[in-house]
Structures are given as C-alpha cells and as structure tokens.
Amino acid sequence: MDNYRQGEPGELRLKGKTAVITGAGSGIGRAAALHLARNGADVCLIDLNDNRTEKAEREIREMGRESLFVDADVSDPQRVEKAIRTAVDRFGRIDVVFANAGINGTLSPIEDLQPEDWDKTLATNLKGTFLTVKYAIPHMKQAGGSVIVTSSVNGSRKFSGFGMAAYSASKAGQVAFAKMAALELARYKIRVNVICPGAIETHIGENTNRTKQVDKIDIPVEYPEGNQPLEHGPGKPEQVADLVLFLASEQSSHISGTEIFIDGAETLL
C-alpha cells in the first residue's frame, strides 16, 4: 500500500468535460479532483474555505487545466445553488458531479444522541447530496453526464459501527436516493452511481465526535489478523479516485443505479 502509485493517464478520457466535486479539499475529493484533471477535465472544487482546497486548485492549474474553488456549505441550499451556477458561468457546462462531501458527525447511542447532532449529520451527508444533484440537473439534461455519490460500507453492508446511527442512516439514504435518481434521470442520459468505501486514509476523523457513552453499547468484534484482507491496511484516496474516473468516463456508459464497494473485502469478514 505504501508503494501505491496512480498510473499515468493514456488518452484523456475526460477531455473537454467539466467536473464539479464537493468536499474537494482533502481525502477522496481531492484525489478525485486531481485524477480527473490529469485525464482532461476542468474542475470546480466546492468545499468550506481552507488552504487545502486552494492548494488543490493551484495544482490543477499547474497541470494546464482550468480550476475554480467555491466556498460553500453543502447543507445550505442558497450556497449550493450559487456554487453550481458559478461553475456553469465559468465553464459553460457540467458533465460530471461527484457528491462527495460528508462528515462522521457525533457518535453516540441512540438514546443519548441529541436531535441537533442527528440533524447536522443528515443535513451534510444526505441533504447535501440532494442539493448538489438537484441544482446540477438542469445543466446536465441536454448533454447527459455522470453523477457519482460517496456513500459508505456503513449503512449498506456493515452495521457494527456502534454509535453511528445517524451516519449509517445518512449513507443508506444516499444509496436509495441515487437509485431513484438513476431511474428518473436515465431519459436525459445522466447516469447515477454510488461508491461505498471502507476504511480509507482521509481527514474525516477531523469532524468525528465520539462520545464516551458509546462504550456502553459497544459489542466486541474480533477480526482475524488484518481486517482489510486484500491489502492488510486501509485503502488510499487515490484508489477510490480510480473508481471515480471510471464512473465519470464513457467506459462505464451502461452502468447506472449501482453501488460499488471498495473496501479490500473488509466487510466480507
């Protein structure tokens, strides 16, 4: 894993395309932004304002691609609508939407979880996905395109993340939403798919608040040595970015309404 390197792009699979990515400043979003740019895409980076996103913007421009950073909270309809409109004004089109922004939020037993903490997690993860897709659709209907949603193994194939009721509910909701959207938008040649990562080396721990009350509901789970059997360690954001590129490109032209697990067989244990 430590020696993982992304291959150099062959043909530019996204030449002339524009991608909009939320949560683009770090982790999977950043890796995907750079990888799509390497393959010819211009990229609009949507995230909260910090130096990491601006650095990604500069790196993309150094590749010779166009890049635009827009500061937006994905749970805020007005800011998301403005961000999408800003991208269209700058690039003239949207071909790929990667709804990736998300938080772990507060980890707590259900009886101790505060309603406002539930709301914050659902607003960022599920409502944020809805808003991103909603405001992009009018700009994708004429030419079609690809929508990719970052969900998780939690809530879809794994339910032992104790204290993660809000997170898992939001992630399960994303999968259902994507399937509904895939059927609804198929007439416009807009494909909608979901990636479900397992353990990936990202910065999502920065927005995780694990309360001490989780200890009272924790059920010990013993795994064999190496709980990611394929590589005996968490995945890299770049590996997820490879999957995002595939789903963004015409190489996945007949795939829609599908969730794809990328976890090194972790959740098969």
SULMO-V176781 format. One line per field, one symbol per residue. ss: DSSP state (A for helix, B for strand, O for the rest). psi: psi as a letter, one per 30 degrees, with the letter a starting at -180 (. if undefined). A space follows every 10 residues. Layout:
BEGIN
ss=???
psi=???
END
This chain:
BEGIN
ss=OOOOOOOOOO OOOOOOOBBB BBOOOOAAAA AAAAAAAAOO OBBBBBBOOO AAAAAAAAAA AAOOOOBBBB BOOOOOAAAA AAAAAAAAAA AOOOOBBBBO OOOOBBBOOO OOOOAAAAAA AAAAAAAAAA AAAAAAAOOO OOOOBBBBBB OOOBOOOBOO OOOOAAAAAA AAAAAAAAAA AAAAAAAAOB BBBBBBBOOB OOOAAAABBB OAAAAAOOOO OOOOOOOOOO OOOOBOAAAA AAAAAAAAOA AAOOOOOOBB BBOOOAAAO
psi=efgkkklkkc ljfgkglkkk klhfflbeee eeeeeeefgf kkkkjklljl feeeeeeeee effglkkkkk jkjffjeeee eeeeeeeeee fflkfkkjjf klleakklle ffkkefeeee eeeeeeeeee eeeeffefff eefaakkkkj blfkfefkgg ikfheeeeee eeeeeeeeee eeeefefghj kklkkilbjk jagfffhkjj lfffeffkjk jkllkjgiee ghlllkeeee eeeeeefflf fhfgkkgkkk kighgegf.
END
